[in-house]
Amino acid sequence: MARSPIRKFHTGRALESVSALVGILHELTEEEVHHCLRIEAGAQRRKAVIQMLVRRAVRFNRQRFLKQLMEKYDVPHILEDPEQC
């Protein structure tokens, strides 16, 4: 996976407050989520923020894994919602 640059505005905004994170979480890339996680966990800061970031990171991995399996086993895109898995 090619690494995309970390957008400082987005990560800075995400780390401002829980409400700011809620507003921008869907815009963060996987790399930005991991970047924010390293900062929050390293500083042993807000557990709610860490939990939200971890859930987002899990969603990225779930989507990637589902895509890999569908390609490997030549499964048509019948799953509308990966959350159903």
TIFIVEX-252820 format. One line per 5 residues: their letters; for each residue x, y, z of C-alpha. Coordinates in steps of 0.2 Angstrom, whole numbers, plus 2048, in hexadecimal, padded with zeros to 3 digits. Layout:
% residues N
A) X,Y,Z ~ ...
//
This chain:
% residues 85
MARSP) 800,800,800 ~ 807,811,7FB ~ 809,81D,809 ~ 7FF,82D,807 ~ 806,83D,810
IRKFH) 7FF,842,821 ~ 7F4,851,820 ~ 7F9,85B,82F ~ 7E9,865,82E ~ 7DE,856,82F
TGRAL) 7E8,84D,83D ~ 7EA,85D,847 ~ 7D7,85F,846 ~ 7D4,84D,84B ~ 7DE,84F,85A
ESVSA) 7D6,860,860 ~ 7C8,858,869 ~ 7BC,849,868 ~ 7AF,854,85F ~ 7BB,859,852
LVGIL) 7C1,847,850 ~ 7AF,842,84D ~ 7AD,84F,840 ~ 7BD,84A,836 ~ 7BF,838,83A
HELTE) 7B7,832,829 ~ 7C3,83D,81F ~ 7D3,836,827 ~ 7DE,82A,81D ~ 7E4,81A,825
EEVHH) 7F5,821,827 ~ 7EE,830,830 ~ 7E4,826,83C ~ 7F4,81C,841 ~ 7FD,82D,842
CLRIE) 7F0,833,84E ~ 7EF,823,858 ~ 802,824,85B ~ 801,835,862 ~ 7F2,832,86D
AGAQR) 7F8,821,873 ~ 80A,828,876 ~ 804,836,880 ~ 7F8,82B,889 ~ 7EA,838,886
RKAVI) 7D8,836,883 ~ 7D2,824,883 ~ 7C2,828,879 ~ 7CC,82F,86B ~ 7D7,820,86B
QMLVR) 7C8,815,86A ~ 7C0,81E,85C ~ 7D1,81E,852 ~ 7D3,80B,855 ~ 7C1,808,84F
RAVRF) 7C5,812,83F ~ 7D5,808,83C ~ 7CC,7F8,83E ~ 7BF,7FD,831 ~ 7CE,801,825
NRQRF) 7D5,7F0,827 ~ 7C4,7E7,826 ~ 7C1,7F0,815 ~ 7D2,7EB,80E ~ 7D0,7D9,814
LKQLM) 7BE,7D7,80D ~ 7C5,7DE,7FC ~ 7D3,7D2,7FC ~ 7C8,7C3,7FF ~ 7BC,7C8,7F2
EKYDV) 7CA,7C9,7E5 ~ 7D2,7B9,7EB ~ 7C2,7AF,7EA ~ 7BB,7B9,7DB ~ 7AB,7BE,7E5
PHILE) 7A0,7CB,7DD ~ 79D,7DA,7E6 ~ 78D,7D4,7EF ~ 791,7DA,800 ~ 789,7EB,801
DPEQC) 78E,7EE,813 ~ 79F,7E7,819 ~ 798,7E9,82B ~ 78C,7DA,827 ~ 79B,7CE,828
//
